[in-house]
Amino acid sequence: MLLVHGGGWNGKERRSDMSAIAKTLAKRGYFVMNATYRLTPDWKFPAQTDDLGAALRYMRKNEKTLSIDTSRIATFGYSAGGHLAALIGLDPDNGVKAIVAGGAPADLRFWPDGKLTGLLLGGPLKGNEAIYRKASPVSYVRKDSPPVFIYHGTADDLVPVEHPKAFIGALQAKGVPHETYWIKGRSHIFAHLFSAAAIPKAIDFLDKNL
């Protein structure tokens, strides 16, 4: 499992945000790499996906030492981490077999003048349409994409529900297996801190697909 932290792609290193999920996954028998990546404003996209791609290559290069089966790698992230987990998971060159994306921005074009997306992508949508499309998971859904588990708070006003709905629509259009778990009444932060049954259901999904 390549586990990816959130934090708006910026600020301090945030791996500790995913520690509880990492421990839960480990208790269920998964090897977990709780990764970080270069952050904005010093580093713009695609530095973040480049770093996570390097983490995947490290896992494969050290498969024997780590005693893992790299034919069954999944990505798992929340918020900006869910966005990055989806991006690298949907890249067929990475060979990822399943994706868990919680609270994930799926189409960055929904934020044409967003501060965080501007830091990540170098400016507003106008004049940067190509990079916004390139940085949006919905742009990469294919018929042979790996199965995806999406979880999201219904009261999320930071990453509005139009994001998971757009992602679900893209998956449905291509016939990609997917499951969705809505955390009723939870905001973006509270859906992460108090995720109800989302994490156990996500791990059941991973068990089934890996």
N, CA, C and O of each residue as an XYZ file, in Angstrom:
840
protein
N       0.836     -1.184      0.000
C       0.000      0.000      0.000
C       0.875      1.238      0.000
O       1.707      1.422      0.889
N       0.685      2.087     -1.000
C       1.329      3.393     -0.983
C       0.316      4.380     -0.433
O      -0.698      4.668     -1.070
N       0.599      4.898      0.760
C      -0.322      5.768      1.480
C       0.139      7.212      1.302
O       1.323      7.514      1.456
N      -0.805      8.110      0.976
C      -0.436      9.476      0.588
C      -1.196     10.491      1.435
O      -2.426     10.474      1.475
N      -0.467     11.371      2.108
C      -1.077     12.370      2.988
C      -1.658     13.539      2.206
O      -1.316     13.762      1.044
N      -2.544     14.279      2.866
C      -3.116     15.488      2.293
C      -2.419     16.728      2.800
O      -1.223     16.711      3.092
N      -3.200     17.836      2.906
C      -2.631     19.086      3.379
C      -2.580     20.161      2.317
O      -1.790     21.099      2.422
N      -3.420     20.039      1.282
C      -3.482     21.085      0.274
C      -2.244     21.196     -0.597
O      -1.991     22.242     -1.195
N      -1.461     20.106     -0.671
C      -0.219     20.054     -1.457
C       0.860     20.988     -0.907
O       1.894     21.173     -1.549
N       0.634     21.588      0.288
C       1.619     22.542      0.788
C       1.808     22.384      2.292
O       1.271     21.459      2.901
N       2.566     23.283      2.876
C       2.764     23.260      4.316
C       3.798     22.237      4.737
O       4.666     21.846      3.957
N       3.687     21.811      5.991
C       4.668     20.894      6.552
C       4.434     19.471      6.064
O       3.378     19.137      5.527
N       5.437     18.659      6.266
C       5.320     17.224      5.961
C       4.222     16.648      6.829
O       4.205     16.872      8.039
N       3.304     15.907      6.226
C       2.062     15.555      6.905
C       1.842     14.048      7.033
O       0.700     13.615      7.185
N       2.893     13.242      6.977
C       2.687     11.795      7.049
C       1.953     11.367      8.314
O       1.226     10.373      8.314
N       2.151     12.134      9.406
C       1.515     11.756     10.667
C      -0.001     11.766     10.557
O      -0.681     11.071     11.313
N      -0.543     12.552      9.616
C      -1.992     12.585      9.422
C      -2.555     11.230      9.033
O      -3.736     10.956      9.244
N      -1.703     10.380      8.462
C      -2.161      9.084      7.957
C      -1.730      7.929      8.849
O      -1.915      6.765      8.493
N      -1.155      8.245     10.010
C      -0.611      7.184     10.867
C      -1.679      6.189     11.316
O      -1.437      4.982     11.320
N      -2.853      6.685     11.693
C      -3.901      5.777     12.164
C      -4.347      4.836     11.054
O      -4.555      3.646     11.290
N      -4.493      5.367      9.843
C      -4.874      4.514      8.710
C      -3.763      3.521      8.414
O      -4.034      2.358      8.114
N      -2.509      3.970      8.494
C      -1.379      3.070      8.248
C      -1.395      1.888      9.225
O      -1.181      0.743      8.826
N      -1.650      2.177     10.503
C      -1.676      1.114     11.506
C      -2.837      0.154     11.272
O      -2.700     -1.055     11.457
N      -3.979      0.701     10.864
C      -5.136     -0.157     10.579
C      -4.851     -1.072      9.399
O      -5.172     -2.259      9.440
N      -4.255     -0.531      8.359
C      -3.893     -1.347      7.196
C      -2.884     -2.435      7.577
O      -3.006     -3.583      7.150
N      -1.889     -2.061      8.385
C      -0.871     -3.030      8.791
C      -1.481     -4.170      9.606
O      -1.097     -5.330      9.451
N      -2.438     -3.829     10.478
C      -3.102     -4.858     11.266
C      -3.903     -5.817     10.388
O      -4.124     -6.968     10.764
N      -4.336     -5.345      9.226
C      -5.063     -6.195      8.292
C      -4.134     -6.954      7.353
O      -4.598     -7.655      6.454
N      -2.812     -6.817      7.560
C      -1.862     -7.616      6.809
C      -1.182     -6.926      5.650
O      -0.474     -7.572      4.877
N      -1.380     -5.627      5.511
C      -0.782     -4.893      4.403
C       0.569     -4.304      4.786
O       0.745     -3.793      5.892
N       1.523     -4.382      3.855
C       2.741     -3.585      3.961
C       2.370     -2.165      3.551
O       1.720     -1.967      2.524
N       2.777     -1.173      4.346
C       2.395      0.210      4.081
C       3.639      1.089      3.972
O       4.481      1.110      4.870
N       3.739      1.812      2.860
C       4.713      2.885      2.741
C       3.946      4.190      2.897
O       3.194      4.585      2.006
N       4.138      4.858      4.030
C       3.455      6.115      4.328
C       4.343      7.240      3.793
O       5.267      7.693      4.470
N       4.050      7.680      2.575
C       4.983      8.509      1.822
C       4.694     10.001      1.955
O       3.589     10.410      2.311
N       5.701     10.790      1.663
C       5.514     12.223      1.477
C       6.039     12.594      0.094
O       6.453     11.729     -0.679
N       6.016     13.889     -0.206
C       6.364     14.353     -1.555
C       6.716     15.830     -1.468
O       6.430     16.484     -0.465
N       7.333     16.353     -2.511
C       7.674     17.773     -2.526
C       6.403     18.622     -2.527
O       5.403     18.286     -3.162
N       6.479     19.729     -1.796
C       5.288     20.532     -1.515
C       5.354     21.905     -2.184
O       6.429     22.433     -2.470
N       4.163     22.461     -2.420
C       4.099     23.851     -2.840
C       4.337     24.743     -1.609
O       4.145     24.273     -0.488
N       4.730     25.962     -1.768
C       4.891     26.688     -3.028
C       6.245     26.499     -3.697
O       6.476     27.036     -4.780
N       7.147     25.742     -3.067
C       8.482     25.582     -3.644
C       8.487     24.684     -4.872
O       9.312     24.846     -5.771
N       7.555     23.734     -4.902
C       7.543     22.764     -5.992
C       6.147     22.680     -6.591
O       5.160     22.518     -5.874
N       6.078     22.792     -7.902
C       4.807     22.728     -8.613
C       4.625     21.356     -9.247
O       5.582     20.599     -9.415
N       3.378     21.052     -9.595
C       3.047     19.832    -10.316
C       3.852     19.789    -11.629
O       3.939     20.806    -12.316
N       4.443     18.633    -11.993
C       4.197     17.287    -11.482
C       5.237     16.758    -10.502
O       5.424     15.545    -10.414
N       5.919     17.631     -9.762
C       6.917     17.148     -8.807
C       6.319     16.140     -7.836
O       6.978     15.173     -7.456
N       5.061     16.367     -7.432
C       4.405     15.504     -6.443
C       4.206     14.092     -6.989
O       4.516     13.115     -6.307
N       3.697     13.981     -8.196
C       3.487     12.640     -8.773
C       4.816     12.006     -9.163
O       4.947     10.782     -9.142
N       5.799     12.821     -9.516
C       7.130     12.266     -9.791
C       7.686     11.582     -8.541
O       8.256     10.494     -8.624
N       7.517     12.223     -7.386
C       8.036     11.654     -6.140
C       7.320     10.355     -5.780
O       7.952      9.390     -5.351
N       6.007     10.336     -5.955
C       5.255      9.130     -5.619
C       5.533      8.016     -6.622
O       5.507      6.839     -6.264
N       5.795      8.376     -7.859
C       6.239      7.375     -8.829
C       7.568      6.768     -8.417
O       7.795      5.571     -8.592
N       8.458      7.609     -7.861
C       9.743      7.103     -7.361
C       9.530      6.152     -6.189
O      10.256      5.167     -6.049
N       8.534      6.440     -5.342
C       8.228      5.541     -4.225
C       7.768      4.176     -4.740
O       8.157      3.141     -4.199
N       6.947      4.180     -5.777
C       6.515      2.909     -6.368
C       7.703      2.131     -6.934
O       7.795      0.916     -6.761
N       8.599      2.832     -7.602
C       9.783      2.158     -8.158
C      10.663      1.599     -7.049
O      11.238      0.521     -7.199
N      10.774      2.325     -5.935
C      11.551      1.832     -4.795
C      10.957      0.529     -4.267
O      11.680     -0.426     -3.983
N       9.642      0.504     -4.140
C       8.987     -0.702     -3.649
C       9.274     -1.885     -4.566
O       9.545     -2.988     -4.092
N       9.215     -1.660     -5.864
C       9.455     -2.759     -6.808
C      10.922     -3.185     -6.811
O      11.228     -4.375     -6.877
N      11.817     -2.218     -6.739
C      13.248     -2.536     -6.743
C      13.639     -3.328     -5.503
O      14.549     -4.155     -5.552
N      12.956     -3.078     -4.394
C      13.306     -3.715     -3.121
C      12.259     -4.755     -2.704
O      12.079     -5.014     -1.514
N      11.592     -5.331     -3.657
C      10.514     -6.286     -3.384
C      10.978     -7.429     -2.483
O      10.295     -7.773     -1.518
N      12.112     -8.006     -2.784
C      12.593     -9.156     -2.000
C      12.972     -8.733     -0.588
O      12.624     -9.412      0.379
N      13.678     -7.625     -0.462
C      14.095     -7.144      0.855
C      12.900     -6.826      1.737
O      12.902     -7.109      2.935
N      11.877     -6.234      1.128
C      10.683     -5.841      1.866
C       9.684     -6.976      2.045
O       8.717     -6.853      2.796
N       9.929     -8.085      1.347
C       9.034     -9.258      1.395
C       7.604     -8.882      1.008
O       6.645     -9.185      1.718
N       7.492     -8.216     -0.138
C       6.178     -7.803     -0.612
C       5.941     -8.307     -2.028
O       6.879     -8.652     -2.747
N       4.677     -8.343     -2.412
C       4.269     -8.751     -3.753
C       3.884     -7.493     -4.521
O       2.782     -6.971     -4.354
N       4.791     -7.008     -5.360
C       4.550     -5.739     -6.040
C       3.641     -5.875     -7.263
O       3.412     -4.901     -7.980
N       3.126     -7.076     -7.500
C       2.083     -7.208     -8.523
C       0.727     -6.824     -7.947
O      -0.271     -6.804     -8.668
N       0.684     -6.518     -6.645
C      -0.581     -6.169     -5.980
C      -0.415     -4.896     -5.150
O      -0.669     -4.886     -3.946
N       0.016     -3.823     -5.815
C       0.167     -2.532     -5.140
C      -1.108     -1.714     -5.331
O      -1.683     -1.682     -6.419
N      -1.541     -1.053     -4.251
C      -2.653     -0.113     -4.314
C      -2.185      1.233     -3.787
O      -1.184      1.326     -3.076
N      -2.929      2.281     -4.150
C      -2.668      3.615     -3.613
C      -3.861      4.049     -2.775
O      -4.999      3.674     -3.055
N      -3.587      4.848     -1.739
C      -4.626      5.217     -0.769
C      -4.275      6.610     -0.262
O      -3.170      6.834      0.233
N      -5.206      7.539     -0.383
C      -4.932      8.883      0.112
C      -6.192      9.635      0.450
O      -7.294      9.247      0.060
N      -6.014     10.731      1.190
C      -7.140     11.586      1.554
C      -6.831     13.018      1.172
O      -5.702     13.485      1.324
N      -7.861     13.723      0.666
C      -7.766     15.128      0.276
C      -6.744     15.265     -0.857
O      -6.860     14.579     -1.873
N      -5.744     16.143     -0.696
C      -4.718     16.236     -1.728
C      -4.037     14.884     -1.937
O      -3.605     14.562     -3.044
N      -3.945     14.098     -0.862
C      -3.378     12.756     -0.983
C      -4.257     11.831     -1.804
O      -3.756     10.983     -2.542
N      -5.580     11.996     -1.675
C      -6.493     11.213     -2.505
C      -6.378     11.593     -3.969
O      -6.439     10.737     -4.852
N      -6.212     12.883     -4.216
C      -6.001     13.379     -5.581
C      -4.748     12.753     -6.186
O      -4.775     12.265     -7.316
N      -3.639     12.769     -5.423
C      -2.385     12.220     -5.936
C      -2.436     10.697     -6.042
O      -1.889     10.120     -6.982
N      -3.092     10.046     -5.082
C      -3.245      8.592     -5.151
C      -4.012      8.191     -6.402
O      -3.693      7.191     -7.045
N      -5.030      8.984     -6.741
C      -5.797      8.700     -7.954
C      -4.971      8.954     -9.206
O      -4.999      8.157    -10.143
N      -4.234     10.066     -9.227
C      -3.434     10.376    -10.411
C      -2.415      9.288    -10.718
O      -2.322      8.822    -11.854
N      -1.651      8.883     -9.708
C      -0.619      7.881     -9.991
C      -1.237      6.500    -10.194
O      -0.698      5.671    -10.928
N      -2.377      6.259     -9.536
C      -3.035      4.971     -9.707
C      -3.650      4.798    -11.079
O      -3.729      3.680    -11.589
N      -4.086      5.895    -11.684
C      -4.714      5.833    -13.002
C      -3.706      5.837    -14.137
O      -4.075      5.615    -15.290
N      -2.447      6.083    -13.834
C      -1.398      6.030    -14.866
C      -1.069      4.568    -15.136
O      -0.522      3.897    -14.261
N      -1.387      4.057    -16.318
C      -1.172      2.619    -16.570
C       0.283      2.197    -16.455
O       0.562      1.022    -16.215
N       1.217      3.126    -16.621
C       2.631      2.781    -16.517
C       3.028      2.398    -15.092
O       4.062      1.765    -14.883
N       2.200      2.784    -14.107
C       2.544      2.493    -12.709
C       2.074      1.123    -12.238
O       2.515      0.651    -11.191
N       1.200      0.485    -12.981
C       0.776     -0.872    -12.646
C       0.046     -1.000    -11.326
O       0.113     -2.051    -10.689
N      -0.648      0.042    -10.899
C      -1.403     -0.003     -9.645
C      -2.676     -0.816     -9.850
O      -3.321     -0.711    -10.893
N      -3.038     -1.627     -8.859
C      -4.157     -2.560     -9.010
C      -5.453     -2.097     -8.354
O      -6.512     -2.654     -8.643
N      -5.400     -1.092     -7.478
C      -6.606     -0.564     -6.846
C      -6.282      0.805     -6.261
O      -5.133      1.101     -5.930
N      -7.317      1.633     -6.141
C      -7.162      2.996     -5.650
C      -8.216      3.274     -4.588
O      -9.383      2.919     -4.757
N      -7.806      3.911     -3.489
C      -8.748      4.448     -2.508
C      -8.534      5.955     -2.461
O      -7.437      6.425     -2.158
N      -9.590      6.710     -2.762
C      -9.490      8.165     -2.820
C     -10.548      8.772     -1.905
O     -11.738      8.752     -2.221
N     -10.110      9.308     -0.777
C     -11.025      9.941      0.170
C     -10.947     11.458      0.074
O      -9.853     12.020      0.017
N     -12.093     12.124      0.056
C     -12.124     13.584      0.031
C     -11.279     14.180     -1.080
O     -10.661     15.229     -0.901
N     -11.250     13.513     -2.229
C     -10.258     13.835     -3.253
C     -10.755     14.832     -4.298
O     -11.834     14.646     -4.861
N      -9.986     15.885     -4.564
C     -10.283     16.726     -5.727
C     -10.102     15.899     -7.000
O      -9.037     15.328     -7.237
N     -11.153     15.842     -7.811
C     -11.116     14.999     -9.008
C     -10.960     15.792    -10.289
O     -10.441     15.285    -11.284
N     -11.412     17.045    -10.264
C     -11.305     17.899    -11.447
C     -10.926     19.296    -10.978
O     -11.772     20.046    -10.490
N      -9.653     19.643    -11.128
C      -9.159     20.911    -10.600
C      -9.718     22.111    -11.357
O      -9.567     23.251    -10.918
N     -10.357     21.856    -12.482
C     -10.984     22.942    -13.235
C     -12.214     23.501    -12.522
O     -12.710     24.569    -12.883
N     -12.711     22.781    -11.507
C     -13.798     23.323    -10.695
C     -13.344     24.508     -9.853
O     -14.172     25.245     -9.317
N     -12.026     24.694     -9.735
C     -11.450     25.809     -8.967
C     -10.640     26.710     -9.902
O      -9.412     26.710     -9.822
N     -11.281     27.467    -10.774
C     -10.540     28.248    -11.775
C      -9.640     29.317    -11.171
O      -8.651     29.720    -11.783
N      -9.985     29.782     -9.959
C      -9.182     30.830     -9.320
C      -8.748     30.439     -7.912
O      -8.511     31.305     -7.069
N      -8.646     29.141     -7.658
C      -8.310     28.665     -6.326
C      -6.876     28.993     -5.931
O      -5.961     28.906     -6.749
N      -6.689     29.375     -4.661
C      -5.341     29.705     -4.182
C      -4.438     28.475     -4.184
O      -3.304     28.539     -4.658
N      -4.936     27.357     -3.655
C      -4.094     26.158     -3.546
C      -3.786     25.571     -4.910
O      -2.660     25.146     -5.168
N      -4.783     25.546     -5.785
C      -4.531     25.028     -7.137
C      -3.594     25.968     -7.899
O      -2.788     25.523     -8.716
N      -3.706     27.271     -7.627
C      -2.787     28.209     -8.263
C      -1.348     27.967     -7.863
O      -0.443     28.048     -8.694
N      -1.132     27.668     -6.580
C       0.220     27.348     -6.119
C       0.724     26.048     -6.727
O       1.904     25.921     -7.054
N      -0.169     25.093     -6.874
C       0.219     23.793     -7.429
C       0.512     23.868     -8.919
O       1.452     23.241     -9.408
N      -0.303     24.644     -9.643
C      -0.275     24.597    -11.107
C       0.274     25.859    -11.753
O       0.355     25.942    -12.979
N       0.650     26.839    -10.944
C       1.329     27.991    -11.493
C       0.460     29.158    -11.874
O       0.945     30.107    -12.490
N      -0.833     29.121    -11.523
C      -1.710     30.237    -11.838
C      -3.147     29.791    -11.964
O      -3.455     28.622    -11.732
N      -4.041     30.711    -12.333
C      -5.459     30.365    -12.489
C      -5.697     29.505    -13.716
O      -4.797     29.286    -14.527
N      -6.922     29.023    -13.837
C      -7.269     28.154    -14.965
C      -7.054     28.856    -16.303
O      -6.491     28.270    -17.227
N      -7.500     30.108    -16.412
C      -7.376     30.824    -17.679
C      -5.911     30.957    -18.081
O      -5.096     31.514    -17.345
N      -5.599     30.444    -19.246
C      -4.234     30.447    -19.727
C      -3.439     29.227    -19.331
O      -2.339     29.005    -19.838
N      -3.993     28.421    -18.415
C      -3.315     27.199    -17.945
C      -4.220     25.974    -18.084
O      -4.110     25.024    -17.309
N      -5.110     26.001    -19.072
C      -6.109     24.937    -19.211
C      -5.476     23.556    -19.354
O      -5.980     22.582    -18.795
N      -4.397     23.469    -20.083
C      -3.782     22.162    -20.338
C      -3.245     21.531    -19.058
O      -3.430     20.334    -18.837
N      -2.581     22.320    -18.212
C      -2.009     21.762    -16.988
C      -3.108     21.417    -15.987
O      -2.968     20.454    -15.233
N      -4.204     22.189    -15.965
C      -5.327     21.857    -15.094
C      -5.944     20.522    -15.509
O      -6.280     19.700    -14.656
N      -6.092     20.309    -16.801
C      -6.633     19.031    -17.280
C      -5.656     17.898    -16.964
O      -6.070     16.815    -16.550
N      -4.365     18.147    -17.159
C      -3.349     17.123    -16.910
C      -3.288     16.733    -15.439
O      -2.949     15.596    -15.111
N      -3.614     17.669    -14.554
C      -3.535     17.415    -13.110
C      -4.839     16.914    -12.520
O      -4.946     16.800    -11.299
N      -5.834     16.609    -13.342
C      -7.157     16.183    -12.862
C      -7.367     14.691    -13.095
O      -7.298     14.237    -14.237
N      -7.622     13.917    -12.039
C      -7.831     12.467    -12.207
C      -8.906     12.099    -13.218
O      -8.778     11.081    -13.899
N      -9.970     12.904    -13.336
C     -11.037     12.549    -14.281
C     -10.526     12.463    -15.708
O     -11.167     11.838    -16.552
N      -9.383     13.079    -15.996
C      -8.840     13.074    -17.360
C      -8.223     11.733    -17.739
O      -7.932     11.501    -18.913
N      -8.020     10.854    -16.771
C      -7.233      9.643    -17.024
C      -8.016      8.333    -16.899
O      -7.437      7.253    -17.014
N      -9.300      8.423    -16.671
C     -10.091      7.202    -16.513
C     -10.202      6.493    -17.851
O     -10.606      7.088    -18.850
N      -9.831      5.192    -17.862
C      -9.877      4.363    -19.061
C     -10.660      3.094    -18.762
O     -10.945      2.780    -17.606
N     -10.994      2.385    -19.800
C     -11.740      1.140    -19.616
C     -10.961      0.135    -18.778
O     -11.553     -0.670    -18.060
N      -9.636      0.182    -18.866
C      -8.812     -0.777    -18.132
C      -8.223     -0.174    -16.851
O      -7.268     -0.717    -16.295
N      -8.788      0.943    -16.381
C      -8.304      1.532    -15.124
C      -8.574      0.595    -13.953
O      -9.522     -0.188    -13.996
N      -7.749      0.666    -12.904
C      -7.977     -0.190    -11.734
C      -9.250      0.219    -10.999
O      -9.694      1.360    -11.124
N      -9.834     -0.689    -10.242
C     -11.035     -0.366     -9.459
C     -10.737      0.721     -8.427
O      -9.615      0.852     -7.937
N     -11.774      1.494     -8.116
C     -11.609      2.669     -7.252
C     -12.651      2.645     -6.143
O     -13.828      2.373     -6.380
N     -12.195      2.937     -4.925
C     -13.095      3.159     -3.784
C     -13.036      4.636     -3.440
O     -11.961      5.181     -3.188
N     -14.193      5.280     -3.430
C     -14.302      6.702     -3.131
C     -15.061      6.877     -1.820
O     -16.113      6.270     -1.624
N     -14.530      7.703     -0.927
C     -15.327      8.095      0.243
C     -15.234      9.598      0.424
O     -14.205     10.216      0.151
N     -16.363     10.186      0.904
C     -16.456     11.641      0.899
C     -17.537     12.089      1.871
O     -18.572     11.433      1.992
N     -17.309     13.190      2.558
C     -18.311     13.755      3.447
C     -19.378     14.501      2.664
O     -19.062     15.273      1.759
N     -20.625     14.276      3.002
C     -21.706     14.926      2.264
C     -21.786     16.425      2.547
O     -22.393     17.166      1.773
N     -21.177     16.884      3.652
C     -21.180     18.311      3.985
C     -19.821     18.950      3.721
O     -19.494     19.983      4.306
N     -19.038     18.344      2.852
C     -17.707     18.862      2.534
C     -17.846     20.128      1.698
O     -18.307     20.075      0.557
N     -17.450     21.264      2.261
C     -17.488     22.508      1.500
C     -16.095     22.964      1.082
O     -15.943     24.021      0.469
N     -15.067     22.161      1.414
C     -13.707     22.453      0.975
C     -13.425     21.764     -0.359
O     -12.914     22.378     -1.295
N     -13.767     20.483     -0.426
C     -13.751     19.742     -1.692
C     -15.199     19.325     -1.944
O     -15.603     18.238     -1.533
N     -15.981     20.167     -2.611
C     -17.415     19.914     -2.748
C     -17.722     18.583     -3.430
O     -16.890     18.013     -4.136
N     -18.946     18.108     -3.194
C     -19.332     16.785     -3.699
C     -19.361     16.720     -5.214
O     -19.476     15.626     -5.767
N     -19.261     17.851     -5.914
C     -19.177     17.779     -7.371
C     -17.912     17.040     -7.805
O     -17.874     16.467     -8.894
N     -16.878     17.047     -6.965
C     -15.645     16.325     -7.302
C     -15.862     14.811     -7.334
O     -15.621     14.195     -8.372
N     -16.311     14.183     -6.228
C     -16.535     12.742     -6.323
C     -17.608     12.384     -7.353
O     -17.521     11.337     -7.996
N     -18.603     13.229     -7.511
C     -19.646     12.926     -8.501
C     -19.074     12.936     -9.912
O     -19.464     12.111    -10.739
N     -18.158     13.851    -10.202
C     -17.512     13.866    -11.508
C     -16.649     12.620    -11.703
O     -16.613     12.040    -12.788
N     -15.957     12.217    -10.638
C     -15.111     11.022    -10.693
C     -15.981      9.785    -10.904
O     -15.669      8.936    -11.739
N     -17.056      9.688    -10.154
C     -17.969      8.548    -10.303
C     -18.532      8.502    -11.721
O     -18.617      7.431    -12.321
N     -18.914      9.655    -12.256
C     -19.442      9.707    -13.609
C     -18.437      9.221    -14.640
O     -18.799      8.506    -15.574
N     -17.172      9.608    -14.475
C     -16.133      9.161    -15.399
C     -15.905      7.657    -15.306
O     -15.710      6.987    -16.320
N     -15.930      7.133    -14.088
C     -15.755      5.692    -13.895
C     -16.926      4.920    -14.496
O     -16.734      3.891    -15.144
N     -18.128      5.419    -14.279
C     -19.307      4.765    -14.839
C     -19.275      4.779    -16.360
O     -19.621      3.786    -17.001
N     -18.861      5.898    -16.938
C     -18.832      6.024    -18.397
C     -17.882      5.024    -19.038
O     -18.110      4.580    -20.164
N     -16.821      4.669    -18.329
C     -15.836      3.721    -18.871
C     -16.037      2.303    -18.344
O     -15.287      1.398    -18.708
N     -17.028      2.102    -17.503
C     -17.290      0.769    -16.980
C     -16.249      0.266    -15.999
O     -16.004     -0.937    -15.909
N     -15.630      1.194    -15.255
C     -14.587      0.807    -14.292
C     -15.258      0.424    -12.969
O     -16.078      1.190    -12.463
N     -14.937     -0.727    -12.402
C     -15.518     -1.110    -11.106
C     -15.186     -0.077    -10.034
O     -14.051      0.388     -9.935
N     -16.175      0.270     -9.246
C     -15.947      1.264     -8.199
C     -17.015      1.130     -7.120
O     -18.101      0.600     -7.355
N     -16.678      1.626     -5.934
C     -17.611      1.697     -4.821
C     -17.515      3.085     -4.209
O     -16.462      3.721     -4.248
N     -18.624      3.547     -3.644
C     -18.655      4.866     -3.017
C     -19.254      4.758     -1.621
O     -20.264      4.086     -1.413
N     -18.620      5.426     -0.677
C     -19.153      5.483      0.680
C     -19.284      6.946      1.061
O     -18.286      7.658      1.168
N     -20.517      7.394      1.266
C     -20.792      8.768      1.671
C     -20.847      8.856      3.199
O     -21.574      8.099      3.842
N     -20.086      9.770      3.766
C     -20.088      9.987      5.207
C     -21.070     11.116      5.486
O     -20.751     12.286      5.274
N     -22.237     10.775      5.950
C     -23.340     11.728      6.038
C     -23.067     12.834      7.054
O     -22.679     12.579      8.194
N     -23.281     14.064      6.606
C     -23.198     15.225      7.478
C     -21.802     15.650      7.875
O     -21.655     16.563      8.688
N     -20.758     15.016      7.328
C     -19.392     15.332      7.740
C     -18.740     16.327      6.780
O     -18.902     16.238      5.563
N     -18.004     17.268      7.353
C     -17.212     18.216      6.576
C     -15.928     17.532      6.108
O     -15.700     16.354      6.382
N     -15.107     18.284      5.407
C     -13.860     17.720      4.869
C     -12.953     17.213      5.983
O     -12.480     16.078      5.934
N     -12.714     18.047      6.979
C     -11.820     17.660      8.068
C     -12.439     16.549      8.912
O     -11.759     15.583      9.255
N     -13.705     16.677      9.244
C     -14.338     15.685     10.110
C     -14.528     14.344      9.404
O     -14.568     13.305     10.063
N     -14.645     14.348      8.087
C     -14.731     13.075      7.367
C     -13.408     12.323      7.437
O     -13.374     11.097      7.321
N     -12.318     13.065      7.627
C     -11.016     12.428      7.792
C     -10.803     11.974      9.230
O     -10.338     10.860      9.472
N     -11.144     12.836     10.180
C     -10.911     12.518     11.588
C     -11.913     11.506     12.126
O     -11.574     10.674     12.967
N     -13.151     11.580     11.636
C     -14.224     10.686     12.091
C     -14.888     10.085     10.851
O     -15.946     10.530     10.407
N     -14.237      9.074     10.320
C     -14.589      8.559      8.995
C     -15.661      7.478      9.007
O     -15.897      6.827      7.989
N     -16.320      7.278     10.166
C     -17.386      6.269     10.282
C     -16.848      4.921      9.806
O     -15.789      4.488     10.260
N     -17.558      4.254      8.901
C     -17.142      2.928      8.439
C     -16.298      2.990      7.174
O     -16.033      1.959      6.556
N     -15.867      4.203      6.777
C     -15.178      4.347      5.492
C     -13.908      3.505      5.407
O     -13.692      2.823      4.405
N     -13.069      3.541      6.433
C     -11.780      2.851      6.344
C     -11.964      1.330      6.329
O     -11.371      0.667      5.478
N     -12.765      0.746      7.241
C     -12.989     -0.704      7.138
C     -13.587     -1.121      5.803
O     -13.206     -2.153      5.251
N     -14.520     -0.333      5.276
C     -15.110     -0.665      3.981
C     -14.082     -0.541      2.861
O     -14.081     -1.339      1.923
N     -13.210      0.456      2.960
C     -12.160      0.598      1.959
C     -11.217     -0.602      1.992
O     -10.799     -1.089      0.942
N     -10.879     -1.081      3.192
C      -9.973     -2.222      3.284
C     -10.666     -3.495      2.800
O     -10.023     -4.349      2.190
N     -11.962     -3.635      3.060
C     -12.695     -4.768      2.492
C     -12.636     -4.719      0.963
O     -12.464     -5.745      0.305
N     -12.777     -3.536      0.420
C     -12.686     -3.337     -1.030
C     -11.300     -3.761     -1.543
O     -11.188     -4.438     -2.565
N     -10.247     -3.351     -0.816
C      -8.897     -3.718     -1.205
C      -8.688     -5.226     -1.115
O      -8.095     -5.830     -2.010
N      -9.173     -5.830     -0.039
C      -9.061     -7.292      0.091
C      -9.669     -7.985     -1.121
O      -9.101     -8.937     -1.656
N     -10.816     -7.501     -1.542
C     -11.539     -8.118     -2.650
C     -10.814     -7.943     -3.979
O     -10.837     -8.838     -4.824
N     -10.175     -6.797     -4.166
C      -9.597     -6.484     -5.465
C      -8.107     -6.779     -5.565
O      -7.541     -6.735     -6.657
N      -7.461     -7.078     -4.436
C      -6.035     -7.413     -4.468
C      -5.795     -8.891     -4.203
O      -4.648     -9.339     -4.195
